[in-house]
Amino acid sequence: MFVRLQADSKSDLIFSVFSLSGMKILSKENFEIIRGENTIKINLTSLNLGIYLYSVRNNKLVFTGKLVKTE
C-alpha cells in the first residue's frame, strides 16, 4: 500500500492500523518525510482480508481513514 502526503515541513510519522474494535494490529514508526509531497510504502501482507482503520500522525497532527484489504 502506498500513502501519499503533503507536508508543510520535515517530520517523522507513525502509521498505525487498527481493527474495527479499536485494537492496534500494526504500527510502523520513524517514516521521515520532507516538506512537499511524499509517498510512503506500507507492507500489509500480514493483515487478513477485511476492513481496518488507520492513522498517520506526527508531533502536531493526526489523520485517520478506512482501509479495505481485498487481496
Buried (B, 14 or more C-beta within 10 A) or exposed (E): BEBEBEBEEEBEBBBBBBBEEEEEBBEBEEBEBEEEEBEBEBEBEEBEEEEBBBBBBBEEEEEEEEBEBEE
